[in-house]
Amino acid sequence: MNKIDWTKREFEAYVLLYAAHCNHFESKEEEAYILARVDDATFHKIHTEVVIDSEEEGLNKIQKYISENKFSQSEKENLIRDIKNVFFADGSVDVIEKKVFNLLKKIID
């Protein structure tokens, strides 16, 4: 896998969209939360990438980006909080979302 050439904003969009898409259903509330965090152009560009990538490719990209870029502890905590907010945006968290949250938390921490 080549170096991932995302901005931090694109990376954030990818992680949040990956989280929203993990159960193959993005609620309007999850989408609205993500759009409040990133601009429309970034959302649509990255959304296509998330949909095309397999779950494994997505996790690998997230892990690779984290390892290649410096994140402060506060940036990591904010990202984890935003992921949690995506999952709770529609008022419920299913089993798949819980598992993906734990995986993403482990990768980001």
C-alpha positions, 0 to 999 in steps of 0.5 A, spaced: 500 500 500 502 506 497 503 512 502 496 515 503 495 522 501 490 525 505 489 531 509 487 531 516 480 533 514 480 528 509 482 522 514 477 525 519 472 524 514 474 517 512 474 515 519 467 518 521 464 515 514 467 508 515 464 508 522 457 510 519 458 505 514 460 499 518 453 496 518 452 498 511 447 503 513 448 510 514 442 514 518 441 521 516 443 523 523 450 520 522 450 523 515 448 530 518 453 529 524 459 528 519 457 534 514 457 538 521 465 536 521 467 536 514 465 540 508 461 537 502 466 536 497 471 532 502 465 528 504 463 526 497 470 525 495 471 520 501 464 517 501 466 514 495 472 511 497 469 508 503 464 505 499 469 502 494 474 499 500 472 493 503 472 493 511 479 490 511 482 495 506 479 501 510 482 499 517 488 498 514 488 505 511 486 508 518 492 504 521 497 506 516 495 513 516 495 513 524 502 510 524 505 515 518 502 521 521 503 525 528 497 525 532 497 529 539 493 525 545 488 530 544 487 529 537 486 522 538 481 523 544 477 528 539 477 523 534 475 517 538 469 522 541 467 524 534 467 516 532 462 515 538 458 521 536 457 518 529 455 511 533 450 515 537 447 520 532 441 516 530 440 514 538 442 507 538 448 503 537 448 496 534 453 490 536 457 491 529 458 499 531 460 497 538 465 492 535 468 497 530 468 502 535 473 498 539 477 496 533 478 503 531 479 506 539 485 500 539 488 503 532 487 510 534 490 509 541 
